[in-house]
Amino acid sequence: MTTPERPPTATPLLAQLRRVPAAWLVTALLSLFAWQAISATRQQCSTFDETAHLPAGYSYLATGDFRLNPEHPPLAKLLAALPLRFLGDVHFDTRWPQWQTSDQFGLGRRFLYVDNDARRLLLWGRLPMVLLACVLGLFIYLWTCQLRGRGAATLALGLFVLSPDFLAHGALVTTDVPAATFVFMACYWLWRSHKELTLANLSFCGLSLGAALATKFNTLVFVPLFVAAPLLHAFWQPAPSLRLPGQAEPLQLSTSTRRVLGAFGVTTLLALLSLLVLWAAYGVHAALPQEHGSPLYDWADVAPRSAWVANAATLVRSVHLVPDLYLYGVLDALRASTLRVSFLLGEYSLRGFRYYFPISFLVKTPIPELVLIFAGCASVVTAARRRDFAYCALLLPAALYFGASLSSNLNIGHRHLLPMYPFLLVLAGSAAAAGLQRRWSALGVAALGLWLAWGTWSIAPSYLAYFNESVGGSRGGLNVLVDSNLDWGQDLPGLKRWMERSGVHDVYLSYFGNALPEYYGIHYEALPSFFDLSQPLASSLDLAKTSYLAVSATNLQKVYLRMSSPASFLQLLDHLRTESQPVAVIGGSIYVYRLHRRAQSGAH
């Protein structure tokens, strides 16, 4: 395998970048990313999953009991909750009924918004997530630098720093960006091992893979890659060798037997290190959690329909290959993804859409970034035709993950594609650097950079609601995708600020989220919402005075309300969405309407 030669000449821009000390440049860019992400989330309440994840992580550290939020592995939640253990005055009580019944969302609301200060806990819990996102940015820089040099690495890191997706999710206590970080690190060390097979590179690879598996279940998609890579290395390389500590000369894998044994040894080492991290993340607990001697979870609830999956799960459980709660979580994730409400382009489905993720990729990724990504992918194909496979280590994991996503019925968020983006950003940065080598293409690259910066900063701090210009931004995005693509319950503080500026004392509220409006001083009368679908329509929709209705974008599209909410409320939502103009749109996720006689009368 050969590495593409770096261009002999550089444009003035690349030459200037190379004169700046790398440490200063990287630190400045990552500091800009951290400032943008933290500034944005400080203006938001907890998103839907954060209300479960942060309290769950704290409970793991405080009690050693992993009962809460079994549908996600614990590592990211543990890291987020770690600073809270040093605050000293965080209140958590295992006598809470929500703890005893494993009500993760009920406990989360109480933990964050009733018994503690949510703003303070969210600030400290989100800081480790920002740090992990910065680690991801650093590895994007390192990998690109080793492939194409500092100029391309700086451009790839710049794309990361200006990515609305990573700015939106990089400071949230969720699993998406941490999973992307650990997967990318594991693939980076696997690539390094292919170039130089050392015990250190393999160890970092195995530990990173274990961290990925202990963060999000969908990272299991990458496991076949780490099984096949040692075999490919053993039989592809003309003279593979293994450099061991304390030996001056590397061990030559010259015979077929040595190559097979070497590949088996590498795979075994990666597996053992991965399982070590996974077991450590679960505190070496083997059994499912119990309350008063009774199991809180029943294996029958997650029994697979497929015979071969059931047999495989039985085997894994019988030999205690992984913690029981991890296996239970995997099976629960498979069960939950079979039937799940999803929304796309005005349509609803319980089994998802095969074109959900291709469309989300095209509308949620900034157009300048898309241009550079496609240019980078085209360059990989062109190089492969010349038998130059240096960049396949980037394209293959991204293609594998994207291909797997096409078969998923769990269509609730573009964020599930985040693990493939770091690989694409390296390719995009390399394409941008190649474009800067020629005068006219350099002008195009510069224009794309300005376009990207303008598009990202113009929507700040509402990065979560970003949609590109092809659908008209977040307002147009409402008719394409909702849920965590646009509305994750993040904008209650923004609603309160609007009410104060507008002199509005109270609102009717249909909210998609887990935060408590009372905590932010919002006076409201509840309408049907995600956690109270059958809430009767407020009888006091007063026709005699001006009134306002605030409705989350996901509820406005009736995604989770269609089957259980009163018909009169669904009719009201249809009327507002199709015939009324909102007086305000808060952060792209909450639509505020002034109720008129016609709309109100239609609600009775």
N, C-alpha and C positions, 0 to 999 in steps of 0.2 A: 504494500500500500504506500503510495507516495503522497506527499503533502504539496499543495499548490505553491509555486514560487510566489513570493511577495513582489509586487510591482517595483521595478527599479527606481521609479520616480514617484514623487508625491506632489499633490496640489498644495498651494500655500496653506489651505485650511488644515490638512493633515499634518503638514510640516510644523505648523504652529502648535497643534495638539501634542505632537511628539516632544516639543521642547518643555512642556509643562511636566513637572515631576508626577509620575503615575499616582503615587499615594495621595497627593494633593487633589488631583483631578477626580479620582474615584471617591475620595472623602467628600468633596464638594457636591458631586452629583447625588451620592447616597444621602447626604444631609438634606439636599433639596427634596428628595423623595420623601424622607421621613417627616420633614416639616409640612409638606403638602398633605400627606396621609393623616398625620395627627391633627392638623388644623381642621381637616374636614370632619373627622369622627368626633371631635370635641363639640361640634355643633349638632350632633345626632344622638338619639337614644339608642338603646340596645336593639340590634337587628333580631330577627325572628330566632335564629339559632343561638345567638349569643346568650339569650336569657336562659337557655338550657346548658350551654357549654361551660361558661365561666363558673356558675355555682357547682356544676358537676365536678369540674377540676378541683375546686376548693374542697369538696366533700371527699375526693380521693385522698388528698393530702391530709385532711383533718381526721379522717376515720379509717383509712385503708380499705374502705368498702366501695366497690365499683358498680353499685346498683344503678346509678343514674346514667341516662343517655347511653345505653349499650349499643345503639345503632351506629355509633362512631367509636373507633379505638381511642385510647385515653391520652396519647402523648402530647398533642397540641394543647389539650385542655389542662394537662398538668403544668406545662410550661407557662401558660397564661396565668394560672392561679398562683404560681410560685411567689410573685411579689406580694400577694395578698396575705401570705403567711407571716410576712414581716411587718405588716401594718399594726398588728397588736390589738386592735379593737374591732375586729370583724366578728359579727355575731352569727353563729350557726348552731343549730340545736337538733340533735337526732330525735328529740321528742316531738318535733313538728309532725303533724299527721301526714303532710306531703312527703316526708322522708320515709315514713313507715309504709306508705302505699306506693312508693317510687313514682310519685307524680312530679316529673322533672320540670314541667313548665310552671305548675303551681308553686313548687318550691323555689324555682328561679325567680318568679315575681316577688315572692316574699323575701328571699335572700337579698335581692338587689334593691327593691323599691319600698319595702316596708321596714325591715329590721336593720338596713344599712343605707349608706349614701351611694346611690347608683352611679352618680357622676364620678365619684372618687374611685370606686371599684373598677368601673369601666376604663378609666384612664390608666390605672396601674395594670389592669389585665391586658390591655391592648398593646402596651409597650413591648413585651416579648414578641408579639406578633409582628410589630414593625421591625424589630431586630432580625427576625427570621426572614422577612421580606428583603431586608438589606443584605443578608447573607446570600440570598438568591441573586440579587443584583451583582454582588461581588463575583459569584461563580460564573455568571453570564459574561462578565468582563474577562475573567481568567481564561475561560475556554475560547472565547473569540480571539483574545490576544495570542494564544498559543497556535491558533489556526491562521490568523490573518494579520496579526500585529496590533500595535496600540491604537492606531487610528480607527480601524474597524471595531475594536473592542470598546472604544469610547462612544462610537455611534450606536452600537448595540445596547450599551448601558443607558445612553440617552433615550433610546426607544422605550426601555423599561421604565425609566424615571417619568416619562410622559404618557405611560399607558394608563388609560382610565380604568381598565380592569384591575390592574395591580394597585393603583391608588385607591380604588373603591374597597377592595378586599384585603389589602395588605395590612391594614390596621384593625381588622375585625377578629374577634375571638371565634374563629371558625376553622375548619380543617382544610380549606381549599388551597390557600397559599402555602401553608406549611407542607402539605403533601407535594405541591409543585416544587418546593425547595428541596426536599429530601430526595425526590425522584431524580431531579436534575443533578444533584450532587452524586447520587449513586451512579448515574450514567456517565458523569464526568470521570469518576474514579475508575469505572470500567474501561473507558476509553484510554485513560492513562495506563491502565494495566495492559492494554493491548499494545501500547507503544513500548512500555517497559514493565515486564511482569515482575513485580516485587511484592514482598509480604506486606509492606506498608500500604501500597496502592490497593491491594486486595482487601486489607483490613478496613480501610476507609470506605471501600465500596460496600462491603458486607454490613458495616455499621449503619451506613446511610440508607441502604435498602431496608434494613430492619426498622429504622426510624420512619421510613415511608409507610411500611406495612402497619406500624403502630400508630399511624396518624389517620389513614383513610382506607376503607376497604377496597375502593376501586383501583388502588395501586397494585393489587394482585395481578392486574392486566400485564404489568411489566415483568412479572416473574419469569415467563418463558424466555424473555430476552437474556436474562442473567444465567439461565440454564444452557442456552444454545451458544452464547458468546465464548465460553472456554473451549468448547469443541471446535468452533470456527477458528479460534486463535491457534489451537494446537495443530490443525491440519491445513490452515491457510498460510501461516507464516512459513517461509522457506527453512528457517533455522530457529524455531522457538526455544527460548531458554527461560529459566527461573532464577532470579537473583535472590539468594537467601542471606539473612543477616550473618555476619562474621565470616563469610566466604569471599575470597578475593575474586574468584572466577565464577561466573554463573553456571548453573546446572543445565547442560545441553539436553534438550528433549529430542534426541536424534533418531530414535527408533519409534515404530508405531506403538509398541507396548508402552514406552515412556510417555508418548504423547497422550495415549488414552488414560494412563494413570495420572498424568499431570492434569488433564482436563477434569478427571473425577475428583482429584484432590482440591482443585480450585473451586469447583462447584460445591463440594462438601464444606469447605471453609466459609464460603459465602452464606450457605444455608445455616451453619452453626452460629455465625455472628448475627445473622438476621434474627434467628430464633432467640438468641440471647437478649437482644434489644427488646423483642416483642414480649418475652416473659418478664423482663425487668419493668417494662412499662405498666404491666398489669400487677406489679408487686408480687410476682411469683404465686399468685392465687390460681388454683386449678379449678375449683368448683364454682358453680353459680351462686350468687349472693342469696342469703336467707334472712328472714325476719321472724323471730321467735321460733326458730327451728323449721320453718316452712319455706320452701323455695319461692323466690319472687318471680321466677320465670320458669316456664314449662317447655320442654323440648318439643312437645306435641304442637305447640303454637307455631313453630317454625319448621315443621316437617316438610322436606322437599317433595314436590310432586314427581320429579324425575328419579327413577330407580337408581341410576348410576351416581347421581349427586348424593342421594340418601346413603348408598353403600360407602361412598368415599367419606362422607361425614362420620359415619359409624366407625370406620377404620381410624380416622384421625382422632376421634374422641377416645377410642379404646386404647391407643398408644400414648395419649396425652401429648401429641405433637405440638399443639398450641393450647393456650388457656381456654377453658370451656367457654368463658364469656366472649372471647374473640370468635370462636367457631359459631356460637349462638348469634353474635352480631352479623357474621357473614350470611348465615341462613336467613336471619331476619331481613337483611338488606335485599336478598334475592326475593323473598316473599313480598316485601313492600313495593318492590319495583315492578311486580307483575301487573298490578292494577293501581294506577295513581292518576288523578285528574291532571291534565295538562292543557295548555292554551297556546294556540299558534294561529296568527293571521285570522282572528275572529272565529276559529273553530275550536271545539273541545274534544278531548279524547281521554279514555281511561287506559289506553294501551300505548299512548305516545304517538309520535310522528317520526317516520324514518328520516324525514328531511329537517327535523327540528334543529339539530346541531349545525348542519351546513348553513341554514338560514341565520341562526344566532351568530355563527362565526362571521358571516358577511355583513350583518347589520350592527353588531356590537364591537367589531374591530374598526378602529379609525381607518379611513380609506387610504391615507398615506402609508400607514403600516401595512395594509393589505398589498399595496403596490410593491413594496419592498420585500414582503414575504414571498409573493409569487415570483418576483425576480430572483430571490435567493433559491427557491425551489427549482426554478428553471435552470439555474447555474449548476445545481447538483446533478440534474439529469444530463446536462451537457457534459459535465466532467465524467460522469459514469460511462458515457459512450466512449470516452477516451481511456477507459479502464482506470480512472482516477476516483477512488472510493473514499477519499478522506472525509467528506461531509456526510456520508451515509450514516455515520454514528449519530448525527443530529436528525436527519430526516426519518430514519427507521423508527425510533421511539415515538416521534410525533405521529407518524402514519399508523403505527400499531394502535396507539391510544385513540386516535380519531376513528379508525375503523371499528374498534370495539364500541365506541360511543354510539355508532349508527344502529347497533342492535339493542340499545338500552331503551326500556319503556319508561325510565325515570326522567321525564322531560320537565324539570322544574327550574332549571337555571343554566345559563351560559357559563357560570362559574365552574361547572363540572369539566369544562375544557381547559381550565387554567394549567394543568400539568403539561400540556403540549406546547404552551406559548414560549417558555424559555428557549426551547430548541429552535423555534421559528424566529425568535428575535436575534439569535446568533446568525442565522442565515440572512435575515434582513439587514443586520449591521454589516455583514460581509458584502452584501449586494450594494449597500449605500457607499461603502468604501471603494468598491470597484467603479461605481458610477462617478465618484469624485475624481477619477483619473483622467476623465475627458471633459473638455470645457463645457460643451452643451449639456451633457448628462449631469455635470456638476451643478449647473443652474437648476435642473429638474430636481435633483436631490435636495438642494437648499430650499426650493419651493415646498417640497414635501415636508421638510422639517418645520418650516414656519407654519404650514397648514396644520400639522399635528399639534404643535404648541398652542396655536390659537384655538383649535377645537377642544383641547383638554382644559385649558385655563378658562375658556369662556363658560364652561359648565360648572366650574369649581364653586362650592365644595361638593356638589351633587354628582360625584363621579359614578355612583351606582346607577344613576338614571341615564347614563350616556348611551346614545344611539348615534350612528354616523348620519351623514347628510343624505344618504340614499333613501331613508325613510322619514326625513324631516326632523331628526333629533328626538328628544324624549317625548315631545307631544305626539309625534307620529309613531313613536315606538309603542305607545299605549295600545295601538291596534295590531301590533305584531307579537309582542311578548310582554308578560307581566311577571308576577311573583318576584323572585330574587333578581331577575333581570332589570327591574325597574323599582319595585316596591317591596321592601323587606321590613316594613314597619319602622323605618329609621327617622321619620321626620316629625314626630310629635313636638320636639322643641321648636322647630320651624313654624308649626301651626300656632303654637303659643305666641311666638314673636309676631306673627301676622295678626293675631287677634288683638294684641296690645297696640300695634300700630294703627289698626283699623277701628279701634274702639268697640270691638265685638266682645260681649261679655260671655256668651255661651253659644254652643253649636250643637246640632245633632251630629252624632259621630258614628260612622261605620268603619271600623279600624281593622286592618290586617296586620297584626303584630302581637307582641308579647309584653311590651312596656305598659306601665300604668299611666293613663292620662292625668290622673289626680296628682301624681308626683310632680308633674310639670305645671301644675296650677291651671289645668284646662277644665273649665266648667262645661259639662256636656250631658246630653241625654242619649243613652245608648240605642243604637239601631242594630239590626242583625249584622254580626261580624263572625270572624273565623271561629272563635271559641264559643260563640253563642249564636249558632245559625238560626235557631227558631225564636230568637228574641222577638216579641210582638212589636209591630210597628208603633212607634210612639204615638199615643193618643192625643198628645198636646201639640201636634204640628199646627201652630197657631196661625190662623188665617188673618187675624186682626193686626198682627205686627210683623215687621220684617224679621226673618229668621234665616239662618245659614245652615247648610248641610255640608259636612266635611266627610269625604269618602275616599278610602284608599283605592289606588288604581286597580289592584287585584280584585277588590270587591266591586268596583265600578264595572268590571268585565264579568262579574258574577261567577268567577272561576270555581269557588268553593261554596257558593250560596245557592246555586241553581236547584239543588235537589231538596233542600230543607227549609229555605226561607219563605216567608209569606209571599204569595203571588203579587199582592199590592206593592210590596217593596221592590220586587224584581221589575215590575212595570215602571215604578218611579225611576229606577236606575236606567232602564232603557230610554226613558224620556230625557233624563238629564244628559246621557251620553250622546244621544243622536240629535236632540233638538235644542239643547241649552248650551250656553257658553259659561265656563267657570269664571268667577270673579277673581280667583287666584289659583295658582298651581304651586304647591309647596314642595320644593326640592324635586319636582317631577313625579312625586309619588302620592301626594294627597291633593285631591281636587275639591275646591270649595265652591259651592253653588249658592246663590241667593234664591231662596224659595219664593215663588210667586203663587198666586191663587190657583193657576191652572195645574202646576205641578203638584201642589199640595192636595188639591181636590182629587187628583188622580191617585193619591196615596191612600184614600179612605175606602 
